[in-house]
Amino acid sequence: MTETAIEIKNISKKYPGALALDEISVNFPKGQITGLVGPNGSGKSTLLKIITGLVVEDSGQVKINDLKDKRLMDQIAFLPEINHLYDWMTIKEAINFFSNQYSDFSTKKANELLDFMNLSFEQKIKALSKGMVARLKLVLVLARRAPLLILDEPLSGIDPNSRARILESLISEYESDFQSIVISTHEVVEAERFFDHVVFLEEGKVLLEGNTDDLRAERNKSVQELVREVFK
């Protein structure tokens, strides 16, 4: 039986004028890569922020690796969709900042990833393009050895020619015996071959979820084709 990395039970979240999540229950398997897919406004970012403790649910419960306190940030490395970096910093200062913030951060690994991402220490964050900021955010998350990686639109702003190469790097750094990954993305074509598990979310409800290979076999469709079928 597959162990569970994240257990979502009857989670609801309402904002003024909008129900973001409607009593959803879903499990994310341990040691696997789960794709969280859905259109804009489906509740993906809200769900990820609840998992990381950045947003408080109205009702329901989240467990991370069987721990009820989901706000233990040493358990989670989170890449938000927004740019959360201080633009006055250089890349070296950002790395030093993250190294001081997180005991599981590896400066050596960050340096190796910088080379791969074609970034350098002296560059100012405010001078980086959107794609370069996206690559730096990935460096800072992948340099941590947290049990759970939560990535919200990690390919946003990255040019199509680089996406496959960067995904390959992400997967090569992933330790399946220790880590679990959740990736929220619109870029299903590039990412679906890496998904072990997939969750389809729309209007705050889970429409379909399961093992990716099983869903492909049952429906005789790729994940991209399932996206078109599920989100008509």
TIMAR-917278 format. One record per residue: residue number from 1; residue in one letter; y, z, x of N, C-alpha, C in turn. Coordinates in pm, 1 decimal. Atoms other than C-alpha are relative to their C-alpha. Layout:
N
{node NUM, A, {Y, Z, X}, {Y, Z, X}, {Y, Z, X}}
...
***
This chain:
232
{node 1, M, {-119.8, 0.0, 84.4}, {0.0, 0.0, 0.0}, {124.6, 0.0, 87.8}}
{node 2, T, {-121.7, 11.1, -79.0}, {342.2, -97.3, 134.8}, {89.7, 121.5, -20.5}}
{node 3, E, {-92.8, -112.0, 8.9}, {571.6, 193.7, 215.7}, {137.7, -49.2, -41.6}}
{node 4, T, {-132.5, 34.4, 50.1}, {922.5, 202.5, 73.4}, {108.7, 50.7, 93.9}}
{node 5, A, {-115.2, -40.4, -81.7}, {1238.7, 204.4, 286.8}, {113.4, 51.5, -87.6}}
{node 6, I, {-106.5, -39.7, 92.7}, {1483.4, 225.4, -5.1}, {-56.5, 0.8, -141.2}}
{node 7, E, {42.0, -11.0, 139.9}, {1400.2, 349.3, -353.2}, {124.4, 13.8, -88.1}}
{node 8, I, {-112.0, 0.5, 94.2}, {1656.4, 264.8, -622.8}, {-55.1, 33.5, -138.0}}
{node 9, K, {54.2, -41.8, 129.1}, {1594.6, 447.6, -950.7}, {113.2, 18.5, -102.2}}
{node 10, N, {-92.0, -11.1, 114.4}, {1802.3, 389.4, -1267.2}, {146.7, 13.1, 42.8}}
{node 11, I, {-137.5, -6.9, -50.6}, {2127.3, 327.7, -1076.9}, {95.4, -77.9, -91.5}}
{node 12, S, {-107.3, 64.7, 76.1}, {2437.6, 252.2, -1282.7}, {133.5, 26.9, 68.7}}
{node 13, K, {-135.7, -15.7, -51.7}, {2796.8, 197.7, -1172.3}, {95.0, -83.6, -83.7}}
{node 14, K, {-99.2, 69.0, 82.1}, {3093.1, 111.8, -1392.6}, {137.2, 14.4, 62.4}}
{node 15, Y, {-140.2, 0.4, -39.8}, {3441.7, 13.1, -1281.1}, {83.5, -25.0, -125.9}}
{node 16, P, {-82.4, 27.7, 117.6}, {3738.6, -11.7, -1520.5}, {-14.9, -145.4, -46.6}}
{node 17, G, {14.7, 133.5, 57.0}, {3658.0, -307.1, -1743.9}, {-121.9, -77.1, 44.6}}
{node 18, A, {116.5, 74.6, -50.6}, {3332.0, -398.5, -1567.9}, {-116.6, 93.2, 29.5}}
{node 19, L, {123.4, -71.1, -33.4}, {2973.1, -275.5, -1549.3}, {-62.5, -70.6, 119.1}}
{node 20, A, {47.3, 64.1, -122.7}, {2870.7, -347.9, -1190.2}, {-152.1, 6.3, 13.0}}
{node 21, L, {144.9, -17.2, -6.5}, {2514.6, -210.2, -1205.4}, {-46.6, 69.2, -127.8}}
{node 22, D, {43.7, -45.0, 131.4}, {2316.9, -148.3, -1524.2}, {-141.4, 57.5, 5.6}}
{node 23, E, {127.5, -72.1, -4.7}, {2038.4, 109.6, -1474.3}, {-108.9, -77.5, 72.0}}
{node 24, I, {99.7, 79.0, -72.2}, {1859.4, -91.6, -1209.9}, {-95.4, 89.9, 78.3}}
{node 25, S, {102.6, -66.6, -79.8}, {1537.7, 21.7, -1043.4}, {-71.0, -106.5, 82.2}}
{node 26, V, {65.6, 96.0, -88.6}, {1395.1, -160.6, -742.3}, {-29.7, 69.0, 133.0}}
{node 27, N, {36.1, -54.0, -130.8}, {1221.4, -78.7, -413.9}, {12.2, -107.8, 107.3}}
{node 28, F, {-9.0, 88.2, -115.8}, {1290.1, -233.9, -73.5}, {-106.5, 45.0, 100.5}}
{node 29, P, {113.4, -40.8, -83.6}, {975.2, -236.1, 145.8}, {40.0, 37.9, 143.0}}
{node 30, K, {-22.2, -44.2, -137.7}, {964.6, -59.0, 480.7}, {-59.2, -101.4, 97.5}}
{node 31, G, {49.1, 89.8, -103.1}, {926.0, -273.2, 792.1}, {8.9, -146.3, -36.9}}
{node 32, Q, {-13.3, 137.7, 45.8}, {1028.0, -589.0, 607.1}, {146.9, -39.2, -9.9}}
{node 33, I, {-134.6, 53.6, 21.0}, {1331.2, -813.0, 562.8}, {11.3, -40.1, -146.0}}
{node 34, T, {-21.3, 28.9, 141.5}, {1456.2, -817.8, 204.4}, {128.5, -80.5, -16.9}}
{node 35, G, {-117.4, 77.9, 34.9}, {1692.4, -1085.8, 80.7}, {50.9, 42.6, -136.6}}
{node 36, L, {-64.5, -35.8, 125.7}, {1936.2, -973.1, -187.9}, {90.4, -115.9, -39.0}}
{node 37, V, {-72.3, 122.2, 34.9}, {2061.8, -1285.2, -365.2}, {53.8, 8.3, -141.8}}
{node 38, G, {-62.4, 2.4, 131.5}, {2289.7, -1349.0, -659.4}, {139.6, -56.5, 10.0}}
{node 39, P, {-134.0, 58.4, -1.2}, {2619.6, -1508.8, -759.0}, {107.0, 105.7, 25.5}}
{node 40, N, {-112.1, -92.6, -14.4}, {2961.4, -1355.4, -693.9}, {12.2, 85.7, -126.0}}
{node 41, G, {-14.9, -90.4, 113.1}, {3013.1, -1050.5, -911.7}, {-130.0, 50.1, -57.8}}
{node 42, S, {130.7, -41.6, 52.6}, {2641.9, -984.6, -953.3}, {-29.7, 147.7, 23.9}}
{node 43, G, {22.1, -141.1, -30.2}, {2666.3, -632.3, -809.0}, {-62.2, 24.7, 135.8}}
{node 44, K, {66.9, -14.5, -130.1}, {2520.0, -698.6, -463.3}, {75.2, 96.5, 91.5}}
{node 45, S, {-77.5, -84.5, -91.1}, {2802.1, -540.7, -261.5}, {8.5, 143.4, -49.8}}
{node 46, T, {-2.9, -135.5, 55.8}, {2826.4, -244.9, -498.1}, {-129.9, 72.9, 28.7}}
{node 47, L, {129.7, -62.0, -27.6}, {2454.1, -178.9, -459.6}, {-11.2, 40.4, 146.3}}
{node 48, L, {9.2, -31.7, -142.1}, {2474.5, -194.7, -80.7}, {90.9, 117.6, 36.3}}
{node 49, K, {-92.1, -111.0, -28.5}, {2775.5, 39.4, -75.5}, {-52.7, 131.2, -56.0}}
{node 50, I, {63.5, -121.1, 52.7}, {2588.7, 287.3, -295.5}, {-111.2, 46.0, 93.5}}
{node 51, I, {107.3, -34.9, -93.8}, {2290.6, 273.6, -59.6}, {56.2, 68.3, 124.5}}
{node 52, T, {-58.3, -55.6, -122.7}, {2518.0, 347.8, 236.7}, {87.6, 121.9, -25.3}}
{node 53, G, {-80.2, -117.5, 30.9}, {2710.7, 620.5, 53.2}, {148.9, -25.4, -5.1}}
{node 54, L, {-142.3, 31.8, 5.7}, {3044.8, 437.4, 53.4}, {53.4, -1.1, -143.0}}
{node 55, V, {-34.4, -6.0, 142.1}, {3043.2, 422.7, -327.6}, {-98.6, 96.3, -65.5}}
{node 56, V, {85.4, -97.5, 70.2}, {2910.4, 697.6, -555.3}, {-43.9, -58.6, -133.9}}
{node 57, E, {54.8, 50.3, 125.6}, {2683.4, 590.8, -839.9}, {40.1, 91.4, -115.8}}
{node 58, D, {-27.6, -80.9, 118.9}, {2756.4, 708.2, -1194.8}, {-124.6, 76.2, -44.1}}
{node 59, S, {126.5, -64.8, 35.1}, {2390.2, 786.4, -1256.2}, {-111.9, -64.5, 79.9}}
{node 60, G, {114.4, 51.4, -75.6}, {2050.5, 739.1, -1095.6}, {-12.6, 65.3, 136.0}}
{node 61, Q, {29.7, -61.9, -129.7}, {1915.0, 814.9, -750.9}, {-40.6, -104.4, 103.4}}
{node 62, V, {40.5, 83.6, -113.0}, {1874.2, 652.4, -410.5}, {-72.7, 87.4, 101.3}}
{node 63, K, {70.1, -65.9, -110.9}, {1618.6, 756.1, -148.3}, {-9.1, -97.8, 116.6}}
{node 64, I, {13.2, 78.6, -122.4}, {1629.0, 626.7, 210.8}, {-112.0, 61.0, 83.6}}
{node 65, N, {114.8, -50.6, -76.0}, {1295.9, 661.8, 392.5}, {-42.2, 138.6, -48.1}}
{node 66, D, {41.9, -122.9, 67.8}, {1205.2, 937.3, 142.6}, {100.0, 114.2, 10.9}}
{node 67, L, {-104.2, -102.0, -6.1}, {1530.6, 1125.6, 213.1}, {94.7, -19.1, -117.6}}
{node 68, K, {-88.7, 10.2, 116.2}, {1737.6, 1202.6, -96.7}, {145.2, -17.1, 42.7}}
{node 69, D, {-138.4, 11.8, -45.7}, {2058.4, 1231.8, 106.9}, {18.0, -134.5, 68.5}}
{node 70, K, {-13.9, 135.8, -53.3}, {2135.7, 861.9, 152.2}, {117.7, -12.0, 96.4}}
{node 71, R, {-120.9, 7.7, -81.3}, {2456.8, 948.2, 340.0}, {-22.5, 42.5, 145.2}}
{node 72, L, {31.0, -27.4, -140.6}, {2279.5, 1023.2, 667.3}, {18.2, -129.7, 77.7}}
{node 73, M, {-32.9, 129.3, -58.1}, {2450.2, 744.5, 858.3}, {-73.5, -28.9, 129.9}}
{node 74, D, {84.6, 30.3, -114.7}, {2223.4, 785.4, 1158.8}, {-124.2, -77.3, -43.1}}
{node 75, Q, {113.0, 76.4, 53.0}, {1963.2, 624.2, 931.6}, {37.3, -145.6, -26.5}}
{node 76, I, {-44.8, 129.8, 49.1}, {2176.9, 320.1, 847.1}, {103.4, -63.0, 92.6}}
{node 77, A, {-103.5, 81.7, -64.9}, {2363.9, 47.5, 1036.6}, {46.8, -101.4, -103.3}}
{node 78, F, {-52.8, 80.0, 110.9}, {2591.7, -126.7, 786.1}, {100.6, -102.0, 49.8}}
{node 79, L, {-96.0, 106.9, -27.0}, {2767.9, -461.0, 821.3}, {63.1, -39.2, -133.3}}
{node 80, P, {-65.5, 36.7, 126.0}, {3023.5, -495.2, 537.6}, {49.5, -143.4, 3.5}}
{node 81, E, {-51.0, 136.5, 5.5}, {3145.8, -832.5, 417.3}, {143.3, -7.2, 50.9}}
{node 82, I, {-140.1, 0.6, -43.4}, {3508.6, -735.4, 483.4}, {8.7, 26.7, 150.7}}
{node 83, N, {-24.9, -31.9, -140.5}, {3655.5, -712.0, 834.1}, {45.4, 145.5, 9.4}}
{node 84, H, {-28.3, -143.4, -8.6}, {3644.3, -338.1, 907.0}, {43.1, 42.7, 140.8}}
{node 85, L, {-33.9, -31.3, -139.2}, {3748.3, -360.6, 1273.5}, {150.9, 14.8, 17.0}}
{node 86, Y, {-142.6, -18.1, -30.9}, {4082.6, -246.1, 1418.6}, {49.1, -119.0, 81.5}}
{node 87, D, {-39.3, 125.0, -65.8}, {4268.2, -561.9, 1510.8}, {79.0, 20.4, 128.6}}
{node 88, W, {-73.4, -26.4, -124.5}, {4468.9, -393.3, 1789.7}, {-94.6, 22.7, 118.5}}
{node 89, M, {97.9, -25.1, -106.9}, {4149.5, -330.5, 1987.2}, {-40.2, -128.7, 70.4}}
{node 90, T, {74.5, 107.0, -65.5}, {3992.1, -551.3, 2247.1}, {-146.7, 17.1, -37.4}}
{node 91, I, {143.7, -11.1, 26.9}, {3621.6, -623.1, 2211.6}, {-60.6, 115.5, 79.4}}
{node 92, K, {51.3, -111.9, -81.5}, {3553.8, -378.6, 2495.5}, {33.3, 133.2, -65.0}}
{node 93, E, {-39.3, -125.1, 65.8}, {3747.4, -106.1, 2310.6}, {-82.1, 22.5, -126.9}}
{node 94, A, {83.2, -12.4, 120.1}, {3551.9, -179.4, 1992.1}, {-140.5, 47.6, 36.3}}
{node 95, I, {132.9, -41.3, -45.4}, {3224.3, -143.5, 2181.2}, {1.3, 146.8, 41.7}}
{node 96, N, {-10.6, -140.2, -40.3}, {3338.8, 184.6, 2336.0}, {13.6, 91.8, -121.6}}
{node 97, F, {-18.8, -77.7, 122.6}, {3446.9, 308.4, 1992.8}, {-133.3, 20.2, -72.0}}
{node 98, F, {128.8, -10.5, 68.1}, {3107.5, 230.5, 1835.9}, {-98.6, 83.6, 81.4}}
{node 99, S, {88.1, -78.8, -86.8}, {2929.1, 381.6, 2136.2}, {25.2, 149.5, -16.5}}
{node 100, N, {-35.1, -141.1, 20.7}, {3115.8, 708.3, 2080.4}, {-33.9, 47.8, -140.3}}
{node 101, Q, {27.2, -35.2, 139.8}, {3054.7, 697.3, 1704.2}, {-148.2, 21.0, -28.4}}
{node 102, Y, {142.3, 2.1, 35.2}, {2679.0, 636.3, 1705.3}, {-86.5, 24.9, 122.8}}
{node 103, S, {84.6, -36.4, -114.1}, {2424.2, 799.6, 1932.1}, {-107.5, -104.1, 28.3}}
{node 104, D, {104.0, 101.1, -19.5}, {2180.0, 509.8, 1879.4}, {56.7, -134.5, 47.2}}
{node 105, F, {-63.4, 125.0, -43.1}, {2430.0, 246.8, 2001.5}, {-29.5, -25.7, 146.9}}
{node 106, S, {32.8, 38.7, -137.4}, {2322.1, 59.1, 2315.9}, {107.2, -94.3, 54.6}}
{node 107, T, {-102.5, 84.0, -62.4}, {2610.4, -69.8, 2529.4}, {-64.7, -117.3, 73.3}}
{node 108, K, {71.7, 105.9, -71.9}, {2360.1, -268.7, 2736.2}, {-38.9, -112.6, -97.0}}
{node 109, K, {39.1, 99.6, 99.3}, {2229.4, -442.7, 2426.2}, {122.1, -73.6, -53.5}}
{node 110, A, {-123.6, 62.1, 47.7}, {2584.8, -505.6, 2302.4}, {50.2, -104.4, 98.9}}
{node 111, N, {-44.6, 95.1, -103.0}, {2673.4, -672.7, 2632.7}, {-84.9, -127.0, -0.8}}
{node 112, E, {89.3, 116.6, 5.9}, {2368.7, -900.2, 2610.7}, {31.0, -86.5, -121.9}}
{node 113, L, {-30.9, 73.4, 123.1}, {2456.1, -995.1, 2253.3}, {135.4, -69.3, 7.8}}
{node 114, L, {-130.3, 64.6, -18.4}, {2817.3, -1067.7, 2349.5}, {-15.1, -134.0, 70.0}}
{node 115, D, {24.3, 126.0, -72.1}, {2696.8, -1329.7, 2594.9}, {-59.7, -103.8, -94.3}}
{node 116, F, {65.8, 91.8, 93.4}, {2473.9, -1483.2, 2329.1}, {98.3, -54.4, -103.0}}
{node 117, M, {-96.0, 38.5, 103.8}, {2760.8, -1489.5, 2077.5}, {125.5, -67.3, 56.7}}
{node 118, N, {-115.5, 63.0, -65.3}, {3003.3, -1641.8, 2332.0}, {129.8, 77.7, -21.5}}
{node 119, L, {-115.1, -88.3, 9.9}, {3239.3, -1345.0, 2318.4}, {17.9, 72.6, 133.1}}
{node 120, S, {-25.2, -69.2, -126.4}, {3404.1, -1155.9, 2604.9}, {82.9, 125.7, -21.1}}
{node 121, F, {-62.1, -131.8, 8.9}, {3535.7, -803.4, 2668.5}, {150.0, -3.2, -27.4}}
{node 122, E, {-146.3, -6.5, 0.4}, {3903.9, -887.8, 2711.4}, {63.8, -58.0, -126.4}}
{node 123, Q, {-57.0, 62.5, 119.7}, {3946.7, -1074.5, 2380.6}, {51.0, 105.2, -98.1}}
{node 124, K, {-57.6, -87.0, 102.9}, {4174.7, -906.9, 2125.3}, {-57.5, -38.6, -136.2}}
{node 125, I, {58.5, 28.5, 130.1}, {4023.3, -874.3, 1779.6}, {96.6, -78.2, -88.5}}
{node 126, K, {-96.9, 69.3, 85.4}, {4346.1, -990.8, 1614.2}, {13.9, -147.9, 35.1}}
{node 127, A, {-8.7, 140.2, -41.2}, {4321.4, -1317.8, 1809.4}, {-128.4, -77.9, -28.8}}
{node 128, L, {128.0, 65.5, 25.6}, {3963.4, -1394.3, 1700.8}, {4.4, -79.8, -130.1}}
{node 129, S, {16.2, 76.2, 124.1}, {3879.2, -1661.1, 1444.3}, {-92.1, 78.0, -93.5}}
{node 130, K, {88.1, -64.5, 97.1}, {3692.9, -1562.7, 1127.0}, {-145.3, -3.0, 45.8}}
{node 131, G, {137.4, 11.0, -48.2}, {3367.9, -1689.5, 1275.6}, {-28.1, 91.2, 117.4}}
{node 132, M, {17.6, -88.4, -115.8}, {3419.8, -1494.0, 1598.3}, {-6.3, 145.8, -43.4}}
{node 133, V, {6.3, -136.6, 54.4}, {3488.8, -1174.7, 1400.8}, {-137.4, 25.2, -61.5}}
{node 134, A, {132.7, -14.1, 60.4}, {3165.8, -1234.3, 1206.0}, {-106.2, 21.7, 106.9}}
{node 135, R, {97.1, -17.0, -108.7}, {2973.4, -1268.0, 1532.8}, {14.5, 137.2, 66.2}}
{node 136, L, {-21.5, -132.5, -59.0}, {3133.5, -951.6, 1674.5}, {-56.3, 109.8, -89.3}}
{node 137, K, {54.7, -99.2, 92.7}, {3043.5, -754.7, 1362.0}, {-152.5, 7.1, 12.8}}
{node 138, L, {145.3, 1.3, -19.0}, {2681.7, -863.1, 1408.8}, {-39.6, 67.5, 130.6}}
{node 139, V, {27.6, -64.5, -129.0}, {2688.9, -756.6, 1774.4}, {0.5, 151.9, -16.5}}
{node 140, L, {-16.5, -144.8, 12.0}, {2808.7, -408.1, 1680.6}, {-108.9, 64.1, -85.4}}
{node 141, V, {109.4, -52.8, 82.2}, {2538.5, -363.6, 1414.4}, {-133.7, -11.2, 72.4}}
{node 142, L, {130.1, 21.8, -64.9}, {2249.4, -512.6, 1611.9}, {-17.2, 82.1, 126.9}}
{node 143, A, {9.1, -84.0, -120.1}, {2333.3, -295.9, 1913.0}, {-42.0, 143.1, -34.0}}
{node 144, R, {47.8, -132.0, 41.2}, {2234.8, 8.9, 1710.0}, {-151.2, -3.4, -24.3}}
{node 145, R, {143.3, -10.9, 26.9}, {1874.5, 128.5, 1681.6}, {-20.8, 92.4, -120.2}}
{node 146, A, {13.6, -76.3, 123.8}, {1895.5, 253.6, 1324.4}, {-123.8, -47.2, -76.4}}
{node 147, P, {119.2, 39.9, 76.1}, {1588.3, 256.1, 1097.5}, {27.9, -103.6, -107.4}}
{node 148, L, {-33.4, 89.7, 110.1}, {1774.3, 58.8, 829.7}, {126.0, -79.3, 32.7}}
{node 149, L, {-114.7, 88.0, -18.9}, {2003.9, -241.6, 876.2}, {37.9, -59.1, -135.2}}
{node 150, I, {-51.2, 51.8, 126.1}, {2218.4, -332.6, 573.8}, {109.2, -101.7, 33.5}}
{node 151, L, {-91.6, 107.6, -39.7}, {2394.1, -668.4, 616.7}, {51.7, -71.7, -124.2}}
{node 152, D, {-62.8, 61.9, 116.3}, {2638.8, -787.5, 350.4}, {68.2, -129.6, 42.2}}
{node 153, E, {-51.1, 133.4, -35.6}, {2700.0, -1162.7, 389.9}, {24.9, -13.1, 150.6}}
{node 154, P, {-19.1, 4.2, -145.3}, {2641.0, -1159.9, 768.6}, {37.4, -137.6, 54.7}}
{node 155, L, {-29.0, 135.6, -47.6}, {2681.4, -1539.7, 793.3}, {133.8, -52.5, -50.6}}
{node 156, S, {-128.3, 41.8, 54.8}, {3016.1, -1552.8, 611.9}, {98.5, -30.9, 112.7}}
{node 157, G, {-96.4, 40.1, -101.5}, {3267.0, -1746.5, 824.0}, {-60.3, -65.1, 122.0}}
{node 158, I, {66.4, 60.3, -115.6}, {3007.9, -1867.3, 1074.1}, {-32.8, -145.5, -32.2}}
{node 159, D, {19.3, 141.9, 27.3}, {2986.2, -2244.9, 1107.0}, {-148.4, -32.3, -19.0}}
{node 160, P, {139.8, 32.0, 33.1}, {2667.5, -2407.6, 970.6}, {-87.1, -28.1, 121.1}}
{node 161, N, {79.8, 33.2, -118.0}, {2556.8, -2529.5, 1314.3}, {-47.0, 123.4, 76.4}}
{node 162, S, {33.2, -122.8, -74.4}, {2547.8, -2171.3, 1447.3}, {-88.0, 96.0, -79.6}}
{node 163, R, {67.4, -98.8, 84.7}, {2384.4, -1996.5, 1151.6}, {-147.3, 19.3, 36.1}}
{node 164, A, {143.5, -10.3, -30.4}, {2021.3, -2076.3, 1233.2}, {-22.3, 71.4, 133.3}}
{node 165, R, {13.4, -62.5, -132.8}, {2067.3, -1977.2, 1598.4}, {27.1, 150.6, -7.9}}
{node 166, I, {-35.6, -141.1, 11.9}, {2231.7, -1647.9, 1501.3}, {-105.3, 76.2, -80.2}}
{node 167, L, {108.6, -63.6, 74.5}, {1963.6, -1570.2, 1242.9}, {-122.0, 22.5, 88.1}}
{node 168, E, {112.0, -14.8, -94.0}, {1699.2, -1631.2, 1509.2}, {23.0, 120.4, 90.8}}
{node 169, S, {-33.7, -113.7, -85.6}, {1880.2, -1380.5, 1730.8}, {-15.5, 131.1, -75.5}}
{node 170, L, {11.1, -120.7, 82.1}, {1900.5, -1127.1, 1449.5}, {-145.8, 41.5, -14.0}}
{node 171, I, {141.7, -30.4, 20.7}, {1528.1, -1151.2, 1383.9}, {-67.8, 40.7, 130.8}}
{node 172, S, {61.2, -34.1, -129.1}, {1440.4, -1136.7, 1754.0}, {32.7, 143.4, 42.0}}
{node 173, E, {-38.6, -137.4, -33.4}, {1624.3, -802.7, 1781.4}, {-60.2, 103.3, -95.4}}
{node 174, Y, {51.6, -86.2, 106.1}, {1451.6, -660.2, 1474.1}, {-135.1, 59.0, 41.0}}
{node 175, E, {123.7, -70.2, -35.3}, {1177.9, -399.5, 1536.0}, {-72.3, 38.3, -129.2}}
{node 176, S, {62.5, -18.7, 131.0}, {948.9, -426.7, 1234.1}, {-83.4, 128.1, -10.0}}
{node 177, D, {76.1, -124.1, 3.8}, {745.7, -120.1, 1334.2}, {89.8, 121.2, -23.0}}
{node 178, F, {-95.0, -110.8, 7.7}, {1061.9, 91.7, 1315.2}, {111.3, -26.4, -100.8}}
{node 179, Q, {-117.7, 34.3, 78.8}, {1328.1, -96.4, 1119.4}, {-34.1, -79.0, -127.1}}
{node 180, S, {2.2, 81.4, 121.8}, {1381.9, -243.5, 773.9}, {138.5, -62.3, -13.8}}
{node 181, I, {-127.4, 70.9, 12.4}, {1653.9, -498.2, 691.9}, {20.3, -44.8, -144.1}}
{node 182, V, {-41.8, 58.7, 126.9}, {1839.5, -586.2, 372.9}, {115.2, -95.2, 29.7}}
{node 183, I, {-103.0, 101.2, -22.9}, {2043.1, -908.5, 384.9}, {48.1, -54.2, -133.8}}
{node 184, S, {-63.2, 63.8, 115.3}, {2281.8, -1004.1, 106.3}, {66.0, -127.7, 49.7}}
{node 185, T, {-54.5, 125.8, -51.5}, {2366.6, -1371.1, 147.5}, {3.6, -109.7, -106.0}}
{node 186, H, {-3.5, 123.8, 78.2}, {2474.4, -1691.5, -23.2}, {-73.2, -112.4, 73.8}}
{node 187, E, {56.3, 106.2, -83.7}, {2323.0, -1890.5, 264.6}, {-152.8, 3.9, -5.8}}
{node 188, V, {143.6, -15.6, 22.5}, {1971.3, -1894.5, 118.0}, {-80.2, -104.7, 75.8}}
{node 189, V, {74.2, 108.2, -66.1}, {1869.9, -2228.0, 272.1}, {-36.8, 39.8, 142.6}}
{node 190, E, {27.8, -39.1, -137.9}, {1905.0, -2095.1, 627.8}, {-82.9, 127.8, 9.8}}
{node 191, A, {56.1, -134.2, -15.5}, {1788.5, -1741.3, 558.1}, {-136.5, 20.1, -63.3}}
{node 192, E, {118.5, -32.8, 79.8}, {1494.9, -1770.5, 317.1}, {-128.8, 6.2, 80.0}}
{node 193, R, {125.7, -3.3, -77.1}, {1230.4, -1837.3, 582.7}, {-21.7, 133.2, 70.1}}
{node 194, F, {12.5, -130.6, -64.7}, {1301.9, -1490.9, 725.7}, {-30.3, 111.1, -100.6}}
{node 195, F, {17.1, -103.8, 101.7}, {1267.7, -1305.7, 392.7}, {-147.6, 29.6, -23.4}}
{node 196, D, {133.6, -44.4, 40.9}, {950.0, -1103.1, 340.2}, {-1.2, 34.8, -148.3}}
{node 197, H, {-14.6, -47.8, 137.4}, {1078.5, -977.6, 7.1}, {134.4, -51.4, -50.2}}
{node 198, V, {-126.7, 50.7, 52.1}, {1351.6, -1105.4, -225.2}, {28.9, 64.4, -135.1}}
{node 199, V, {-46.2, -60.4, 125.0}, {1555.7, -948.9, -505.6}, {112.2, -87.4, -55.4}}
{node 200, F, {-100.1, 83.2, 66.7}, {1752.8, -1163.3, -753.6}, {80.7, 89.4, -94.4}}
{node 201, L, {-87.1, -89.2, 75.3}, {2050.9, -977.7, -899.3}, {108.3, -80.3, -71.1}}
{node 202, E, {-107.8, 65.7, 74.2}, {2288.8, -1096.1, -1173.3}, {53.3, 95.1, -106.2}}
{node 203, E, {-67.9, -85.0, 98.3}, {2544.3, -907.1, -1384.9}, {-58.1, 141.3, -0.8}}
{node 204, G, {45.9, -137.3, -13.5}, {2413.3, -577.2, -1251.4}, {-142.8, 26.0, -39.6}}
{node 205, K, {140.7, -15.7, 37.3}, {2050.6, -641.1, -1345.8}, {-90.3, -76.7, 96.8}}
{node 206, V, {100.8, 69.9, -80.8}, {1741.5, -732.7, -1142.7}, {-73.5, -96.9, -91.2}}
{node 207, L, {65.5, 101.9, 82.5}, {1616.2, -1061.8, -1288.3}, {-140.2, -32.7, 50.1}}
{node 208, L, {128.9, 33.6, -60.1}, {1326.5, -1116.0, -1046.8}, {-4.9, 63.7, 137.8}}
{node 209, E, {16.7, -51.7, -136.6}, {1188.7, -952.3, -732.4}, {-147.2, -0.7, 36.4}}
{node 210, G, {137.7, -4.2, -44.5}, {878.2, -955.9, -521.0}, {-16.8, -53.4, 140.7}}
{node 211, N, {34.2, 56.5, -129.5}, {703.6, -1065.6, -205.4}, {32.9, -150.0, -0.7}}
{node 212, T, {-49.1, 137.7, -1.2}, {853.5, -1399.7, -102.3}, {-113.5, -101.2, -6.6}}
{node 213, D, {111.7, 95.0, 0.2}, {525.4, -1576.7, -30.0}, {-70.1, -2.2, -135.8}}
{node 214, D, {64.2, -6.5, 131.5}, {377.4, -1454.8, -358.6}, {82.6, -75.3, -104.2}}
{node 215, L, {-86.2, 68.8, 95.7}, {677.9, -1579.7, -555.7}, {-3.6, -150.9, 20.2}}
{node 216, R, {8.7, 144.5, -27.9}, {666.1, -1918.5, -381.2}, {-130.1, -57.3, -56.1}}
{node 217, A, {131.0, 48.0, 44.6}, {294.4, -1951.3, -459.2}, {-9.9, -1.3, -153.0}}
{node 218, E, {8.3, -10.3, 145.5}, {324.9, -1835.1, -821.7}, {84.6, -106.4, -69.9}}
{node 219, R, {-94.8, 91.2, 65.9}, {624.1, -2056.1, -903.5}, {-3.1, -141.1, 58.6}}
{node 220, N, {2.7, 128.7, -69.7}, {549.4, -2341.1, -659.9}, {142.0, -50.1, 28.0}}
{node 221, K, {-139.2, 31.7, -29.6}, {915.4, -2330.6, -557.0}, {44.4, 76.5, 124.1}}
{node 222, S, {-64.3, -71.7, -108.8}, {1122.3, -2239.1, -254.3}, {93.8, 105.5, -58.3}}
{node 223, V, {-95.6, -99.8, 47.8}, {1361.9, -1942.7, -276.4}, {126.5, -68.6, -50.3}}
{node 224, Q, {-118.8, 74.4, 43.9}, {1650.2, -2190.6, -300.7}, {-22.0, -60.1, -139.2}}
{node 225, E, {30.4, 55.1, 132.3}, {1479.4, -2359.0, -596.2}, {-7.8, 110.1, -105.3}}
{node 226, L, {3.7, -113.0, 91.9}, {1416.0, -2019.6, -753.3}, {140.0, 47.9, -34.8}}
{node 227, V, {-139.2, -36.5, 25.6}, {1786.8, -1940.9, -716.1}, {56.4, -86.5, -111.7}}
{node 228, R, {-51.3, 89.7, 102.6}, {1869.8, -2248.1, -921.3}, {-66.4, 26.2, -136.2}}
{node 229, E, {72.6, -24.4, 124.5}, {1603.7, -2158.6, -1180.2}, {43.5, 132.6, -64.4}}
{node 230, V, {-30.2, -133.5, 51.9}, {1687.9, -1788.0, -1213.6}, {144.7, 10.1, -44.9}}
{node 231, F, {-142.5, -8.6, 33.3}, {2066.7, -1825.7, -1212.5}, {46.8, -131.0, -63.9}}
{node 232, K, {-34.2, 126.3, 67.3}, {2096.0, -2111.2, -1461.7}, {145.6, 1.7, -44.1}}
***
